[in-house]
Amino acid sequence: MTKGIGRSLLDVLTSLKTTIVCLAALMVLVVACTLAQVNLGTLGAVNKFMRSWIVWWDVPRTDLTLPVFPGGALVGLVLAANLVAVQLSRLERSWKKVGIWIAHAGLILLVLGEFVSAAFQVETRLAIEQGQTLNYVESPSQQELALIDTTDPKFDDVYGVPESRLARGGTIAIPGTPVSLRVSAFYPNAALRNRGPSDPPSGATQGVGTAVAVVPLPPVTKDDDVNTVAALVEPVVGGRSFGTWLVSNALGAPQGFTSEGRDYKLAMRPRREYLPFSLTLKKFSHDVYPGTDIPKNFSSLVHISNPSRGEDRDVLIYMNQPLRYLGKTYYQASFGKGDTLSILQVVQNPGWLLPYISCVLVTVGLLIHFGLMLRRSVRKQMKTVPQEAA
């Protein structure tokens, strides 16, 4: 009986009907994802429909969520398994089918490439002004709580706590420092306003937060919007509390305290990733079509300084010509501040080559397959012509 069930599953997995169902499901998901971008934004729609195992429906006016459709990750996994099973069990192992083998391998690689991108791709940005030098990139959608030791006037020691850790609450020990942070409240998105007479007592006992009321809000969904992340944290050093502080990316200057002769600042800011080199924006150029404000080209002339590799050189980044350096790709994305600010989109994707390789494999495989078919057809015709003449 077990063999019968296994055989039935193998028949389903290697069936052409399974391939067609998966492709149809992907078409439905693409349409649904495209329509959902109006309310969820591009990233939110992609995460909900294309990079999820199950698509869930939030029942209106209730807290109930129901599974309604397989997600893109599940459909892609079944499709990849279908292609592998067909290739191994049904394709003829001969030189006559070598083109189909190559094309199938390309399709499998294309599906696997999306899994790699979904799991490992990281998008950040570098907003740099003309003449400025930076050695870090920032996340446009994720925040972090930075504990900054400003004791040394020559440089700052910075320790970051991601918002995902703040959301779990509890006590967070900051490695390399005697400071621990007790998180008593976390707000993924909130509106901050001056406290009124009817507002409840503030959860903050120190800093500007004592005069601020926090109103929780649902997270934003549009691509250009940013959550106002807020948290109530209590720094503790050696058992001594330094009060509870409200930290948020909506507040201006960092807030600080002093302990054991060391000065600390607290600030909520976009999550940073520090680079092993620095970039200096030497010149930003913004060209438009004559008589219009339509951008024709914008580019950034940057200087790379990497002492560990002995590099000091200039690179021009412009539309459709990114900089690929140390595993990251820097695209010219936008600009601002009267053409003195350049915004570079930074993408780290270890699988960026896989779609190109898969497309080449599919093309080569189909060319070989049709070439072999044409060759067999020509040979067959050449054999039949003398017989007809006779």
DRENDO-1510 file (C-alpha; in Angstrom, 1 decimal, always signed):
<recs>
REC; n; res; u; v; w
REC; 1; MET; +0.0; +0.0; +0.0 .
REC; 2; THR; +2.9; +2.3; +0.8 .
REC; 3; LYS; +4.4; +1.7; -2.6 .
REC; 4; GLY; +1.0; +2.5; -4.2 .
REC; 5; ILE; +0.7; +5.8; -2.4 .
REC; 6; GLY; +4.3; +6.7; -3.2 .
REC; 7; ARG; +3.7; +5.8; -6.9 .
REC; 8; SER; +0.6; +7.9; -6.9 .
REC; 9; LEU; +2.4; +10.9; -5.4 .
REC; 10; LEU; +5.2; +10.5; -8.0 .
REC; 11; ASP; +2.7; +10.4; -10.8 .
REC; 12; VAL; +1.1; +13.6; -9.5 .
REC; 13; LEU; +4.5; +15.3; -9.1 .
REC; 14; THR; +5.7; +14.4; -12.6 .
REC; 15; SER; +2.4; +15.2; -14.2 .
REC; 16; LEU; +2.1; +18.0; -16.8 .
REC; 17; LYS; -1.2; +18.9; -15.1 .
REC; 18; THR; +0.8; +19.8; -12.0 .
REC; 19; THR; +3.0; +22.1; -14.1 .
REC; 20; ILE; +0.0; +23.8; -15.6 .
REC; 21; VAL; -1.7; +24.3; -12.2 .
REC; 22; CYS; +1.4; +25.8; -10.7 .
REC; 23; LEU; +1.8; +28.2; -13.6 .
REC; 24; ALA; -1.9; +29.2; -13.4 .
REC; 25; ALA; -1.5; +29.8; -9.6 .
REC; 26; LEU; +1.5; +32.0; -10.2 .
REC; 27; MET; -0.5; +34.0; -12.8 .
REC; 28; VAL; -3.2; +34.5; -10.2 .
REC; 29; LEU; -0.7; +35.5; -7.5 .
REC; 30; VAL; +1.0; +38.0; -9.9 .
REC; 31; VAL; -2.3; +39.7; -10.7 .
REC; 32; ALA; -3.3; +39.8; -7.0 .
REC; 33; CYS; +0.1; +41.1; -6.0 .
REC; 34; THR; -0.1; +43.8; -8.6 .
REC; 35; LEU; -3.5; +45.0; -7.4 .
REC; 36; ALA; -2.5; +44.8; -3.8 .
REC; 37; GLN; +0.3; +47.2; -4.3 .
REC; 38; VAL; -2.2; +50.1; -4.1 .
REC; 39; ASN; -2.9; +49.4; -0.4 .
REC; 40; LEU; +0.1; +47.4; +0.7 .
REC; 41; GLY; +3.0; +49.0; -1.3 .
REC; 42; THR; +5.4; +47.0; -3.4 .
REC; 43; LEU; +7.3; +45.3; -0.7 .
REC; 44; GLY; +4.2; +44.5; +1.4 .
REC; 45; ALA; +2.4; +43.0; -1.6 .
REC; 46; VAL; +5.4; +40.9; -2.6 .
REC; 47; ASN; +5.9; +39.6; +0.9 .
REC; 48; LYS; +2.2; +38.7; +1.3 .
REC; 49; PHE; +1.6; +37.0; -2.1 .
REC; 50; MET; +4.9; +36.0; -3.7 .
REC; 51; ARG; +7.3; +35.3; -0.8 .
REC; 52; SER; +4.8; +33.6; +1.6 .
REC; 53; TRP; +3.9; +30.0; +2.0 .
REC; 54; ILE; +0.2; +30.7; +2.5 .
REC; 55; VAL; -1.9; +33.8; +1.5 .
REC; 56; TRP; -4.0; +34.8; +4.5 .
REC; 57; TRP; -7.2; +36.9; +4.4 .
REC; 58; ASP; -8.0; +39.2; +7.3 .
REC; 59; VAL; -11.8; +38.9; +7.8 .
REC; 60; PRO; -13.2; +42.5; +8.0 .
REC; 61; ARG; -14.2; +43.7; +11.5 .
REC; 62; THR; -12.8; +40.6; +13.2 .
REC; 63; ASP; -9.5; +39.4; +14.4 .
REC; 64; LEU; -9.9; +36.2; +12.3 .
REC; 65; THR; -7.5; +35.3; +9.5 .
REC; 66; LEU; -8.1; +32.5; +7.1 .
REC; 67; PRO; -5.9; +30.7; +4.6 .
REC; 68; VAL; -7.3; +31.3; +1.1 .
REC; 69; PHE; -4.6; +30.5; -1.4 .
REC; 70; PRO; -1.1; +28.9; -1.7 .
REC; 71; GLY; +1.6; +31.6; -1.5 .
REC; 72; GLY; +4.3; +32.1; -4.1 .
REC; 73; ALA; +7.0; +30.3; -2.1 .
REC; 74; LEU; +4.8; +27.1; -1.8 .
REC; 75; VAL; +3.8; +27.2; -5.5 .
REC; 76; GLY; +7.5; +27.8; -6.5 .
REC; 77; LEU; +8.6; +24.9; -4.4 .
REC; 78; VAL; +6.1; +22.5; -5.9 .
REC; 79; LEU; +7.0; +23.8; -9.4 .
REC; 80; ALA; +10.7; +23.2; -8.8 .
REC; 81; ALA; +10.0; +19.7; -7.4 .
REC; 82; ASN; +7.8; +19.0; -10.5 .
REC; 83; LEU; +10.6; +20.1; -12.9 .
REC; 84; VAL; +13.2; +18.1; -11.1 .
REC; 85; ALA; +11.0; +15.0; -10.9 .
REC; 86; VAL; +10.1; +15.2; -14.6 .
REC; 87; GLN; +13.7; +15.7; -15.6 .
REC; 88; LEU; +14.9; +12.7; -13.6 .
REC; 89; SER; +12.1; +10.3; -14.2 .
REC; 90; ARG; +10.6; +11.0; -17.6 .
REC; 91; LEU; +13.2; +12.7; -19.8 .
REC; 92; GLU; +15.1; +10.4; -22.1 .
REC; 93; ARG; +18.7; +10.1; -21.2 .
REC; 94; SER; +20.2; +10.5; -24.6 .
REC; 95; TRP; +22.1; +13.1; -26.7 .
REC; 96; LYS; +18.8; +13.7; -28.6 .
REC; 97; LYS; +17.3; +15.3; -25.5 .
REC; 98; VAL; +20.3; +17.2; -24.3 .
REC; 99; GLY; +18.7; +20.5; -25.3 .
REC; 100; ILE; +15.6; +19.7; -23.2 .
REC; 101; TRP; +17.8; +18.8; -20.2 .
REC; 102; ILE; +19.6; +22.1; -20.4 .
REC; 103; ALA; +16.4; +24.1; -20.7 .
REC; 104; HIS; +14.8; +22.3; -17.8 .
REC; 105; ALA; +18.0; +22.9; -15.7 .
REC; 106; GLY; +17.6; +26.6; -16.6 .
REC; 107; LEU; +14.0; +26.7; -15.4 .
REC; 108; ILE; +14.9; +25.0; -12.1 .
REC; 109; LEU; +17.7; +27.4; -11.6 .
REC; 110; LEU; +15.3; +30.3; -12.2 .
REC; 111; VAL; +12.9; +29.1; -9.5 .
REC; 112; LEU; +15.8; +28.5; -7.1 .
REC; 113; GLY; +17.2; +31.9; -7.8 .
REC; 114; GLU; +14.0; +33.5; -6.4 .
REC; 115; PHE; +14.3; +31.5; -3.2 .
REC; 116; VAL; +17.9; +32.7; -2.8 .
REC; 117; SER; +16.8; +36.4; -3.4 .
REC; 118; ALA; +13.9; +36.1; -1.0 .
REC; 119; ALA; +16.1; +34.6; +1.7 .
REC; 120; PHE; +19.3; +36.6; +1.3 .
REC; 121; GLN; +18.7; +39.9; -0.6 .
REC; 122; VAL; +19.2; +43.0; +1.5 .
REC; 123; GLU; +18.3; +46.5; +0.3 .
REC; 124; THR; +19.7; +49.6; +1.9 .
REC; 125; ARG; +20.5; +53.1; +0.7 .
REC; 126; LEU; +23.3; +55.6; +0.9 .
REC; 127; ALA; +22.2; +59.3; +1.1 .
REC; 128; ILE; +25.3; +61.4; +0.7 .
REC; 129; GLU; +25.8; +65.1; +0.1 .
REC; 130; GLN; +28.3; +66.6; -2.2 .
REC; 131; GLY; +31.7; +66.8; -0.4 .
REC; 132; GLN; +30.6; +64.4; +2.3 .
REC; 133; THR; +32.3; +61.1; +3.2 .
REC; 134; LEU; +30.4; +58.2; +4.6 .
REC; 135; ASN; +31.3; +54.6; +5.6 .
REC; 136; TYR; +27.9; +53.2; +6.2 .
REC; 137; VAL; +24.6; +52.4; +4.5 .
REC; 138; GLU; +21.1; +52.7; +6.1 .
REC; 139; SER; +17.9; +50.6; +5.9 .
REC; 140; PRO; +15.0; +52.6; +4.5 .
REC; 141; SER; +12.4; +50.5; +6.4 .
REC; 142; GLN; +14.1; +49.3; +9.6 .
REC; 143; GLN; +15.1; +51.3; +12.7 .
REC; 144; GLU; +17.6; +50.6; +15.5 .
REC; 145; LEU; +18.2; +52.1; +18.9 .
REC; 146; ALA; +21.8; +53.4; +19.0 .
REC; 147; LEU; +23.7; +53.7; +22.2 .
REC; 148; ILE; +26.5; +56.1; +21.5 .
REC; 149; ASP; +29.5; +56.5; +23.7 .
REC; 150; THR; +30.7; +60.1; +23.0 .
REC; 151; THR; +33.3; +60.3; +25.8 .
REC; 152; ASP; +36.2; +60.4; +23.4 .
REC; 153; PRO; +36.0; +63.7; +21.3 .
REC; 154; LYS; +37.9; +62.1; +18.4 .
REC; 155; PHE; +35.4; +59.3; +17.7 .
REC; 156; ASP; +32.2; +57.7; +18.9 .
REC; 157; ASP; +31.7; +54.1; +19.9 .
REC; 158; VAL; +28.2; +53.1; +18.6 .
REC; 159; TYR; +26.2; +50.0; +19.7 .
REC; 160; GLY; +23.0; +49.3; +17.8 .
REC; 161; VAL; +19.9; +47.3; +18.9 .
REC; 162; PRO; +17.5; +46.4; +16.1 .
REC; 163; GLU; +13.8; +47.1; +16.4 .
REC; 164; SER; +13.1; +43.4; +16.2 .
REC; 165; ARG; +14.9; +42.9; +19.5 .
REC; 166; LEU; +13.2; +45.9; +21.0 .
REC; 167; ALA; +9.9; +44.4; +20.1 .
REC; 168; ARG; +10.5; +41.4; +22.3 .
REC; 169; GLY; +11.0; +43.7; +25.4 .
REC; 170; GLY; +12.8; +42.6; +28.5 .
REC; 171; THR; +16.4; +43.5; +29.4 .
REC; 172; ILE; +19.0; +43.9; +26.7 .
REC; 173; ALA; +22.7; +43.8; +27.7 .
REC; 174; ILE; +24.9; +45.9; +25.4 .
REC; 175; PRO; +28.1; +44.0; +24.7 .
REC; 176; GLY; +31.3; +45.9; +25.3 .
REC; 177; THR; +29.6; +48.3; +27.8 .
REC; 178; PRO; +28.4; +48.1; +31.4 .
REC; 179; VAL; +25.0; +49.4; +30.2 .
REC; 180; SER; +21.8; +47.3; +30.0 .
REC; 181; LEU; +18.5; +48.6; +28.6 .
REC; 182; ARG; +15.1; +47.6; +30.0 .
REC; 183; VAL; +12.4; +47.9; +27.4 .
REC; 184; SER; +9.0; +48.6; +29.0 .
REC; 185; ALA; +7.1; +49.5; +25.8 .
REC; 186; PHE; +7.6; +49.3; +22.1 .
REC; 187; TYR; +5.5; +50.9; +19.3 .
REC; 188; PRO; +6.1; +49.7; +15.7 .
REC; 189; ASN; +4.4; +52.9; +14.6 .
REC; 190; ALA; +3.0; +55.8; +16.5 .
REC; 191; ALA; +2.0; +59.4; +16.5 .
REC; 192; LEU; +3.8; +61.7; +18.9 .
REC; 193; ARG; +2.2; +64.9; +20.2 .
REC; 194; ASN; +2.5; +67.3; +23.1 .
REC; 195; ARG; +0.8; +65.9; +26.2 .
REC; 196; GLY; -2.5; +67.5; +27.2 .
REC; 197; PRO; -4.2; +67.8; +30.6 .
REC; 198; SER; -6.4; +64.9; +29.9 .
REC; 199; ASP; -3.6; +62.5; +28.8 .
REC; 200; PRO; -2.5; +59.7; +31.2 .
REC; 201; PRO; +0.9; +60.1; +32.9 .
REC; 202; SER; +3.9; +59.7; +30.6 .
REC; 203; GLY; +5.8; +56.5; +30.8 .
REC; 204; ALA; +9.0; +58.5; +30.5 .
REC; 205; THR; +10.7; +60.0; +33.5 .
REC; 206; GLN; +13.7; +61.6; +31.7 .
REC; 207; GLY; +14.3; +63.7; +28.6 .
REC; 208; VAL; +11.8; +65.2; +26.2 .
REC; 209; GLY; +9.5; +62.2; +26.5 .
REC; 210; THR; +8.0; +63.5; +29.7 .
REC; 211; ALA; +6.1; +66.1; +27.7 .
REC; 212; VAL; +5.1; +63.8; +24.8 .
REC; 213; ALA; +2.0; +61.6; +24.4 .
REC; 214; VAL; +2.4; +58.4; +22.3 .
REC; 215; VAL; -0.6; +57.3; +20.2 .
REC; 216; PRO; -0.1; +53.8; +18.7 .
REC; 217; LEU; -0.8; +53.5; +14.9 .
REC; 218; PRO; -0.9; +50.6; +12.5 .
REC; 219; PRO; +2.3; +50.1; +10.5 .
REC; 220; VAL; +2.5; +52.0; +7.2 .
REC; 221; THR; +2.1; +50.1; +3.9 .
REC; 222; LYS; +3.1; +52.6; +1.2 .
REC; 223; ASP; +6.6; +52.4; -0.1 .
REC; 224; ASP; +7.5; +56.0; +0.5 .
REC; 225; ASP; +6.2; +56.1; +4.1 .
REC; 226; VAL; +8.3; +55.4; +7.1 .
REC; 227; ASN; +7.1; +54.1; +10.5 .
REC; 228; THR; +7.5; +56.3; +13.5 .
REC; 229; VAL; +9.1; +53.8; +15.8 .
REC; 230; ALA; +9.1; +54.6; +19.5 .
REC; 231; ALA; +10.1; +52.8; +22.7 .
REC; 232; LEU; +10.4; +53.4; +26.4 .
REC; 233; VAL; +13.8; +52.2; +27.6 .
REC; 234; GLU; +15.5; +52.4; +31.0 .
REC; 235; PRO; +19.3; +52.4; +31.0 .
REC; 236; VAL; +20.8; +50.5; +33.9 .
REC; 237; VAL; +24.5; +50.5; +34.9 .
REC; 238; GLY; +25.7; +48.4; +37.8 .
REC; 239; GLY; +22.2; +48.2; +39.3 .
REC; 240; ARG; +21.7; +51.9; +39.1 .
REC; 241; SER; +18.8; +53.2; +37.0 .
REC; 242; PHE; +19.1; +56.4; +34.9 .
REC; 243; GLY; +15.3; +56.8; +34.5 .
REC; 244; THR; +13.0; +55.9; +31.6 .
REC; 245; TRP; +13.5; +57.6; +28.2 .
REC; 246; LEU; +11.3; +57.9; +25.2 .
REC; 247; VAL; +13.3; +57.2; +22.1 .
REC; 248; SER; +11.9; +57.6; +18.6 .
REC; 249; ASN; +13.0; +58.4; +15.0 .
REC; 250; ALA; +10.5; +61.3; +15.2 .
REC; 251; LEU; +12.5; +63.1; +17.9 .
REC; 252; GLY; +15.3; +65.4; +16.8 .
REC; 253; ALA; +18.6; +65.4; +18.7 .
REC; 254; PRO; +19.8; +62.4; +20.7 .
REC; 255; GLN; +19.2; +62.3; +24.5 .
REC; 256; GLY; +22.0; +61.5; +26.9 .
REC; 257; PHE; +23.2; +60.6; +30.4 .
REC; 258; THR; +26.5; +60.2; +32.1 .
REC; 259; SER; +27.7; +57.2; +34.1 .
REC; 260; GLU; +31.0; +56.5; +35.7 .
REC; 261; GLY; +32.7; +59.3; +33.8 .
REC; 262; ARG; +31.4; +58.2; +30.4 .
REC; 263; ASP; +28.9; +60.1; +28.3 .
REC; 264; TYR; +26.2; +58.2; +26.5 .
REC; 265; LYS; +23.6; +59.2; +23.9 .
REC; 266; LEU; +20.3; +57.4; +23.0 .
REC; 267; ALA; +18.9; +57.8; +19.5 .
REC; 268; MET; +16.4; +55.9; +17.3 .
REC; 269; ARG; +17.6; +56.0; +13.7 .
REC; 270; PRO; +17.6; +53.9; +10.5 .
REC; 271; ARG; +19.5; +50.7; +10.9 .
REC; 272; ARG; +23.1; +51.1; +9.8 .
REC; 273; GLU; +25.6; +48.7; +8.3 .
REC; 274; TYR; +29.1; +49.9; +8.4 .
REC; 275; LEU; +31.4; +49.3; +5.4 .
REC; 276; PRO; +35.1; +48.4; +5.4 .
REC; 277; PHE; +35.7; +51.4; +3.1 .
REC; 278; SER; +34.5; +55.0; +2.7 .
REC; 279; LEU; +32.8; +56.8; -0.2 .
REC; 280; THR; +33.1; +60.6; -0.9 .
REC; 281; LEU; +30.7; +62.3; -3.2 .
REC; 282; LYS; +32.9; +64.6; -5.3 .
REC; 283; LYS; +30.2; +65.8; -7.8 .
REC; 284; PHE; +26.6; +65.2; -8.6 .
REC; 285; SER; +25.2; +65.9; -12.0 .
REC; 286; HIS; +21.6; +66.3; -13.0 .
REC; 287; ASP; +20.8; +66.7; -16.7 .
REC; 288; VAL; +17.3; +67.3; -18.1 .
REC; 289; TYR; +15.8; +67.4; -21.6 .
REC; 290; PRO; +16.0; +71.0; -23.0 .
REC; 291; GLY; +12.9; +73.1; -22.1 .
REC; 292; THR; +11.6; +70.5; -19.6 .
REC; 293; ASP; +12.1; +69.3; -16.0 .
REC; 294; ILE; +12.2; +65.6; -17.2 .
REC; 295; PRO; +15.5; +64.0; -16.0 .
REC; 296; LYS; +17.7; +62.9; -18.9 .
REC; 297; ASN; +20.5; +61.6; -16.8 .
REC; 298; PHE; +21.8; +62.0; -13.2 .
REC; 299; SER; +25.1; +60.7; -12.0 .
REC; 300; SER; +27.4; +60.6; -9.0 .
REC; 301; LEU; +31.2; +60.9; -9.2 .
REC; 302; VAL; +32.4; +59.1; -6.0 .
REC; 303; HIS; +35.8; +58.4; -4.6 .
REC; 304; ILE; +36.5; +55.0; -3.0 .
REC; 305; SER; +39.0; +54.9; -0.2 .
REC; 306; ASN; +39.8; +51.4; +1.1 .
REC; 307; PRO; +43.1; +51.3; +2.9 .
REC; 308; SER; +42.9; +47.5; +3.6 .
REC; 309; ARG; +43.1; +47.0; -0.2 .
REC; 310; GLY; +45.2; +50.0; -1.1 .
REC; 311; GLU; +42.5; +51.5; -3.2 .
REC; 312; ASP; +42.0; +55.2; -3.9 .
REC; 313; ARG; +40.1; +55.8; -7.1 .
REC; 314; ASP; +37.1; +57.6; -8.6 .
REC; 315; VAL; +34.0; +55.9; -10.0 .
REC; 316; LEU; +31.1; +57.4; -11.9 .
REC; 317; ILE; +27.7; +55.9; -11.0 .
REC; 318; TYR; +24.9; +56.8; -13.4 .
REC; 319; MET; +21.6; +55.5; -14.7 .
REC; 320; ASN; +21.9; +51.8; -15.8 .
REC; 321; GLN; +25.6; +51.8; -14.8 .
REC; 322; PRO; +25.9; +50.8; -11.1 .
REC; 323; LEU; +29.0; +50.3; -9.0 .
REC; 324; ARG; +29.5; +46.6; -8.0 .
REC; 325; TYR; +31.9; +46.5; -5.1 .
REC; 326; LEU; +32.6; +43.9; -2.4 .
REC; 327; GLY; +29.3; +42.1; -2.8 .
REC; 328; LYS; +27.1; +45.1; -3.0 .
REC; 329; THR; +25.6; +47.0; -6.0 .
REC; 330; TYR; +25.2; +50.8; -5.8 .
REC; 331; TYR; +22.5; +52.2; -8.1 .
REC; 332; GLN; +21.8; +55.8; -8.8 .
REC; 333; ALA; +18.3; +56.1; -7.4 .
REC; 334; SER; +17.3; +59.7; -6.6 .
REC; 335; PHE; +18.6; +63.1; -5.5 .
REC; 336; GLY; +17.6; +66.1; -3.5 .
REC; 337; LYS; +18.6; +69.4; -1.7 .
REC; 338; GLY; +18.9; +71.4; -4.9 .
REC; 339; ASP; +21.0; +68.7; -6.7 .
REC; 340; THR; +23.6; +68.5; -3.8 .
REC; 341; LEU; +22.3; +65.3; -2.3 .
REC; 342; SER; +22.7; +62.0; -4.1 .
REC; 343; ILE; +20.7; +58.9; -3.0 .
REC; 344; LEU; +22.1; +55.5; -4.0 .
REC; 345; GLN; +20.1; +52.3; -3.7 .
REC; 346; VAL; +22.4; +49.6; -2.3 .
REC; 347; VAL; +21.5; +45.9; -3.0 .
REC; 348; GLN; +23.3; +42.9; -1.7 .
REC; 349; ASN; +22.0; +39.8; -3.4 .
REC; 350; PRO; +24.3; +36.7; -3.6 .
REC; 351; GLY; +21.9; +35.2; -6.2 .
REC; 352; TRP; +21.9; +38.1; -8.6 .
REC; 353; LEU; +23.6; +36.2; -11.4 .
REC; 354; LEU; +21.2; +33.2; -11.2 .
REC; 355; PRO; +18.4; +34.7; -13.4 .
REC; 356; TYR; +20.9; +35.6; -16.1 .
REC; 357; ILE; +22.5; +32.1; -16.0 .
REC; 358; SER; +19.0; +30.5; -16.1 .
REC; 359; CYS; +18.0; +32.6; -19.1 .
REC; 360; VAL; +21.2; +31.6; -21.0 .
REC; 361; LEU; +20.6; +27.9; -20.2 .
REC; 362; VAL; +17.0; +28.0; -21.4 .
REC; 363; THR; +18.0; +29.8; -24.6 .
REC; 364; VAL; +20.9; +27.5; -25.3 .
REC; 365; GLY; +18.9; +24.5; -24.5 .
REC; 366; LEU; +16.1; +25.4; -26.9 .
REC; 367; LEU; +18.5; +26.3; -29.6 .
REC; 368; ILE; +20.3; +23.0; -29.3 .
REC; 369; HIS; +16.9; +21.1; -29.2 .
REC; 370; PHE; +15.5; +22.8; -32.2 .
REC; 371; GLY; +18.8; +22.5; -34.0 .
REC; 372; LEU; +18.9; +18.8; -33.5 .
REC; 373; MET; +15.3; +18.5; -34.6 .
REC; 374; LEU; +16.1; +20.5; -37.8 .
REC; 375; ARG; +19.2; +18.3; -38.4 .
REC; 376; ARG; +17.1; +15.1; -38.1 .
REC; 377; SER; +14.5; +16.6; -40.4 .
REC; 378; VAL; +17.0; +17.5; -43.0 .
REC; 379; ARG; +18.6; +14.0; -42.9 .
REC; 380; LYS; +15.2; +12.4; -43.2 .
REC; 381; GLN; +14.4; +14.5; -46.3 .
REC; 382; MET; +17.8; +13.8; -47.9 .
REC; 383; LYS; +17.2; +10.0; -47.5 .
REC; 384; THR; +13.7; +10.1; -49.1 .
REC; 385; VAL; +14.6; +12.3; -52.1 .
REC; 386; PRO; +16.6; +9.6; -54.0 .
REC; 387; GLN; +13.9; +7.0; -53.5 .
REC; 388; GLU; +11.3; +9.4; -54.9 .
REC; 389; ALA; +13.5; +10.1; -57.9 .
REC; 390; ALA; +14.0; +6.4; -58.6 .
</recs>
